[in-house]
């Protein structure tokens, strides 16, 4: 088994804080886009809610993929390849 490179004691804090900020930014960005679309079309906040849901869905997929890829980095050195 190969030796792991030394990591900063704040590595996980930075990693997960970045993921949280990315998640929040995606939701807020899509929600703001929906709000602007609602304002432009003069509608009720249907696009604001739709934008928030789309942002939530895409941010969730992104977070899931990042977490799965994070597991994969450690898993590459394992014999079973999972």
N, C-alpha and C positions, 0 to 999 in steps of 0.2 A: 504494500500500500504506500502510495506516494505521500510525502510529508506535506502538510497543509501550510501555506504561507501565513505568517503572523498577520492578524487583523487588528485594527484599532478597536479599543473597547467600546467605542461609540458607533461601530460599523452598523449594527442592527438598528440603532436609533436613527441614524441617517437614512438607512434604506427604507424603513417603514414610515418615517416622517415624509419622505419623498413620495412614497406611494399614496399616503393619505392626502397630501397636497394635490397630487395629480388627480385623484378621485374627486376631490372637492372642486377643483378647477374645471373638470369636464362637466360636472353637473351644473355648476354655475354658468358656464359658457353656453351650454345648450339652453338653459332656462332663460338667459338673457337674450339669446337669439329668438326664442319663442315670444318673449315679451315684446321685442322690437317688431316682430311680425304681427302680433296682436295689435299693437299701436298703429302700425301702418295700415292694416285692414279694418281697424275699428271694431274688432270683435271682443267677445268676452275672453277671459284668460285661458281659452282652450289650447292655444299653441304654447303658452307658458307652461302649462301642465304637461303637455305632450313633449315639449323640449326637455323638461326636467326628467320625465320618464325615459326618454331616449338617452339622455346624458347618464342617467343612473344605470341603464342597461349596458351601455358601451363602457362606462367606467368599471362596472363589475366584471365584464369580460376581460378588460385590460388588467385589472388587479389579479384575477384568477390566472391569467397567462403568465404574469410576472412571478407570481408565487410558485406556479408549476415549474417555470424555467429555473427559479432559484433552487428548487429541490433537485432539478436535473443536473445542475453543476456538481453537486456533491455525489450524485448517483452515477456519474460517468466513470468514477474510479471503482465502482462496485463490479463484482464479477457477473451478476445477473443482468446488468444493463438496464434495469428498471429505474 
